């Protein structure tokens, strides 16, 4: 294991050499007599710790620290001086110093301890940054795949709402990615370094859910043997994601409404009012507007929840995203299972495009994992797909046949327009399949749709 590197900067040679002799058993030590020599070395060699005197010729130690901290890989900086004061220590920290030690009282053992402590702190911060980057990669917008107009609109809204404190309501069928989207909003927000707490409301009985959310005091009910901190308190400073919000009962709706209005709540069995700084994101696959009309969900809570409403489209409404998602999942599961699968056959991709995907992205992901596991070569074939996908036949509802045009009046443009309309009907509105059926490129089909003003005939 390489020793940490320390650069000692002092214009007095006995001090420089004395510190070098004391530290070189545990550190790789460099020395410099002034700030210019120190910067030359810092720009050439990666240094872990800069230990510099305050009083230096031409340029003082604080200026050296400022310059060192501007490097792409800045060292830990410790300022030492014989002219110590509390004011100088505070100023040193403002200038970027990680620590400060008076030379007159400096013990080598204490100096080593401070160097090691500063290095541990830097390593911890580096690990936190790396972890944060991993989380962003896993849960940021790059984890959400889609180039369809519907998904681009979702991404635009997420980028706008994430930096704010606004409550967000996510709507969409099961499997459309509501939890992934909630994580992306949290990771793109100023709260990203604070906790994101997730509660699946349908998984608990109403009495247990109240305790889960707000906590309870010892003896609040049978089995409450000790105080419990609820999810609102656990999420303080961060984000609370309530999935399946349409499942909560009337009592919880009132308590949730109070929190959204006043940011206050009480633990079960307590009269003490508590507060929590929590950003709330809720999600449901139910039609909350209809539940409001039917008297099953409070209208005032509904409006509090939908400060910003984001609807995630089902996969059948964004079929152009299926190849993107399928290839993303293929790469993931090929790597996970150490299989050399790299693509799909034409028949396999057509089956993926034709299937209606009632389970949405979640079902597609499972189907690709199934296919990768069973794949015998380097491309997924039709037989590798699940039977439900392989055997599904999408039968589009036939559109009323247009009135026949007299042959004498039929122009080339009329005939071409009718051919495009018929191909779209026969492929259920899928543009990629329609273009292939006609024998033209997808780009040419787009141009023809605009030319003949039949763009609105698309069915996803």
N, C-alpha and C positions, 0 to 999 in steps of 0.2 A: 504494500500500500504506500503511495507517494506521501511524503510529508507535506503539510501545508507550507506555503511560501510566505515569508515575511520580508518586507522592505523597511529598513531602518533609515530614517533621514535625520541627520544631526550634523551641525557644522563643527562640532567638537569631536576630534578623532578618538580620544579616550572613551567618550560615551558610546560612540558607534561601535567600537571594537569590543568594549565591555559587554554591551547588550548582545552583540553577535556571539561572543564566547558563551554567554549565559543561556542563549536560546537555541544554538545550533544542534543540540542533541535531539530536540523535538521538532524543529522546524528547518526548512531550507531557507537560509538567511541571505539577503542581499543588503548592501549598504549604499548610501548616497550622501554627499556632503551639502547639497543644496536642492532647491525645488526643480531647477532645470534638469539636472542629472537624474532626479527621481522620475520626472515625467518621461524623459527619454527611455528609461528602463520600463516604466509602466506601459508605454505604448508598444514596446517590443515583447515583453514577457507577461504571461498571466500571473498576477500576484494576488494572493488571498488576503493578506493583511498589510495595510500601510500604517506604520508606527512613526509619526513625525513630530519633531520638536516644533513649538510655536514660533520661536525666534530663529529665523533663517536669513542668510544673506539674500538680498534682492527681492525676495518674495516670501511672505510668512506662511506658516503651516496651514492656516485656514484657507488661503487662496489655493494652496496645493491640494487640499481636500476637495474643494469645489471642482477643480479641474479633474481630479481622480474620479469623482462621482459622475462625471459626464462621459466616462468611457463606456463602451458597450458591455464590458464585464467589470464593473467597479469593484474595488477591493473593500473589505471592512476597514474603516478608518478610525484610528485611535490617536488623539492629540495629547502630547505630553509637554509640560512647561514648568519652568522653575518659578514662573510668575503667576501662580494659580490664584483664582478667585472664583466666587460663585457666578459673577457676571460673565466672566470669560468662559466658564463651563456651559452656561446657557447659550451664549453666542456660538460656541463651538458646535453644539447640537443643532442650532438653527442653520449653520453652514453645511450640515450634512455629516458631522462626526458621529460615529456609532458609540464612542465612549471617550472619556477624558480622565487623565491621571496626572497628578502633580509629580514632577521628577524628584522633588525633595523628600517625599514620603514613599516613593515607589520601591516596593519589594519585588524581586524577580518572581517569587512564587505567586504573588497577587497579579503581576502582569501576565503570567502564563494563564492564570485562571480567567482573567478578563478576555484575553485573546481567544481562548477556547470557548468561552461563553458567547462571544460575538460570532464566532464561526458557526456554532450550533444554531444560533438565531438566524443567521443567513441561510443555512441549509434548510431550516424549517420553513422559512419564507419561500425558498425556491420550490420545495415540495408542495407548498400550498398553491403556488402559481401553476405548477405542473398539473396538480389535481384539478384546479379550476379550468385549465385548458382542456383536460380530458372530459370534464363535465360538459363544457361548452360543445365539444365535438360530439358528445353523445346525445345531448339534449338541446343544443342550439338549433337554429333554423336549418343548418346544413343536414340535420338528421331528418328533416321533413322534405320529402321528395315530391316534386310536381312542377310541371311547366304549363299545365292547363290554365286558362283564364281564371277559373274558379279558385285554384290554389294560389295563383299569383296575387289575387285580391286578398286572400287570407294572409299571405306573407306580408303584404303592405300594411294591413291592419295591425298585425302583431308588432311590426317594427315601430308603429306609431304609439301603440298602447303600452308596450313593455316598460318604457322608462317612467311611466306615470304611476299614480296610486290607485287608478280607477279599478273598480270591481268589474270583472269580466264574466260573462255567461257564455259557455261553449255549448252549442247545440249540434246534434248529429247522431246518426245511427250507431249502434254498437260496432266497434271495430274500425271506426273512421280515424282514430288517432287523437282523441280529445285529451287523454292524459299526456301524451307526448307533446301536444301543443301547449298544455299548461306548463310543463317543465321548460319548454322553450321560452315562454313568456317570463318565467321566473329567472332563468339563466341570463336573459337579455336585460334584466331589470337591475336597478341599483341595489336590490336586495339579494343578489346572486350569492353573496358570501354568507348569508344567513340561512337558516333552515327552511326547507320546503316540506310541509307536513301534509300527508295525503290521507283522506278519510273516505272510505267507500260506504256511503250512507245506507245502502240496501243490505249490507252484510250484518247489521246489528239491529236488534229489537229497539223500539223507540226509547224505552227506559235506559237501556245500556248506551244508546247513542248520545243521549243527553249528558250522561256521565263522561263518555268518551270525549265529547267536544268541550264541555265546560269544567270537567273535573268534579270531585266530590270531597266532602269532609268525612273524617272518621265517624262511623255510626250513622251516616246519612240514610242508609237502608241496610237490609239484611245482607251480610257478606262484605260490607264496607268496613274492613278491619283497620284501615289506615287512610290517611289523606291521599288523594290522587290528583296530580296536576293534569289538567285537560289539554286537548290539542291546541286550543287557542293560546294558552300560555306557552306551550312548547314552540309555537310558531312565532313568538314575539320577535319583531324585527324582520320577519321573513314573509312567507306566503303560505296560506292554508288553502288546499285544493279539496273541495267537497264534490266528489263524484256521485252521480245519481241523486242529485238534489231533489228531484221530483218525488222521492220516496219518503221524505221527512213528514212527520205528522203535524197537526195544527199547533200543539204546544211548542214544539221546536221551531216552527215557523215564526211564532211570536218572539221567542228568545233571539233567534237569528236576526229578525227585523230590528230588535232593540240594539243589538251589537252594531249593525250596519248604520244605524242612526246616531248612536251615542258613543260607540266604541267601548261599551261597558258590558259586563256580565257578572253573574254570581255562580259560584260552585254549588252543586246540589247539596242541600243541607246547611247552607250558609247564607247570612244576610249581608255579608261584606261585599261591597261593590268593587270589582277589579277592572282594570283596563289592560288592553293589549294592542300594540302597534302591529297589525296584521293586514296584509293585502289578500283579499278573498277572490278566489277563482272558483266558479261552480260549473258543473257540467251535467247534462242530462240527455237521454235519448227519447224523452217524452215530449209531447206537445204541451208546453207549459201554458201557452195562451189558451188552448182549449180547456185545460184543467182549471184555469182561472174562471172561464165562462161557466164551467160546471160546478164551481164552488169548491173545488178540491185543493186549490192552491191560492194563497192570499195575493190579491192584486197588488197591494202596496209592497209586499216582499218581491214579487215578480219584477216590478219596476226598479226596486233597489238593486236587484241582482244584475239586471241588463243595462247597466250604465254603458257598457260596450258589449254588443252581442256579436259573436262570431259563429257562423254556420259552416261546419265542415261537410263538404259534399260527399255523398256515397261514391264508391268506386265506379259504379255503372254510369255516373254522370261525368266522369273524367277518364274515359277509357284511354285517351292518349298518354296518360301517366302510367298505364299498366306496364309497358316495356321498361320504363325507367325504374319502377319499383321492383319488377321481376329481376332485372339485372343486379340491382343493389342487393336483394336478398340472395341471389345466386352467389355473388362474390362472398357474402358473409358466411353462408353455409358451406361453400366449397372450402374456404379457409378453415372453418371450424371442424369439418370432417376430413380435412386433408385429402380432398379429391380434386383431380385436374379438370373439373367441369368449368367451361368458359362461355357457353352460349346455348341458345335454343334452336331447334330445327324450326322451319317455317310452319309446319303443321302444329307443333307445340305452341308456338306464339299465337297462331290463329285461334287455337282453342282457348288460350288465356284471354284473348281479346273478345271472344264470343260469349264467354261465361258471364252470368249476371252478378256474381260475387255478393250473395246476400250477407256474408260475414265481413265484407269490405276488406280493408288492408290487412287486418288480422288473419282473415281466411287465406288471402293471397300469400302471406308470409309462410303460413303453415303448409300450403300447397307446394311452394318452392322448396321448403325444407324436405318434404316428402320426396319430391322429384330428385333432389340432389342425392339423397340417401340411396335411392333405387337406381340412379343413373349408372349405366354400364360403360359409357364412353366419355368423350369430352364435350358432348352436347346433350342437352335434355331433349328427349323425344316425346311423342304423344303418349306412348305406353308408360312413361315414367310418371306422368301426372296422376293425381287421384282420380278415381272412377267418376266422382261427381263432376269434375271438370271435363274429363275425357269424353263422357257420354252425353253431356248437356247439349241440347240443340236449341239455339235461340230462334224462336219463330216470331218475327216481327209482325205486329198487327198490320194487315195490308191496308194501304191507303186507298181511298176510292179511286177507281181508274179514271183518268181524265178523258174527257170526251174525245172521240177519235177525230183527228184532223184530216180534212180532205187531202188526198195525195197530191192533187194538183197545186194546192196552196202550201204544202209542207216545204219549208226552206231548209237548207243545211243547218242553220242555227237552231231552228225548231227541233230538228231531229237530234242534234247534239244535246240540247237542253233536256229533251225527253229521255235520252239514254242515261244522262247523269241522274235525273230524278228516279228512274227505274232502278239503277244500281244502288242508290241510297236506300230506297225502300227494301230492296232484297237483302241488304246487309244491316238492316236495323239502324240505319243512320251513321254507321261507322265509316268515316272518311278514308281511313287507310285501306280497309277492305274494298270499299267502293272504287277507289283509284286502281287497285290491283285488278279488280274485276273488269274494269274498262280497258286496262292496259296503258294507263298513263301514270305519271308521277303524282305524288301527293301535292306537290307545289303547283303543278299544272291544274289539278282539280280545284285547289283554292282559288286560282285565278279565274277559272271558269265559273265557279260559284258566284264570285263578285260580278263577273261580266254579265251573267244571266239573272243577277239579283235573286238568287235562291239560297243565300247564305243562311237564312232563318229556317231552312228546311232540315237543319241538322238535328239528329236525335242521339244523345249520348247514353 
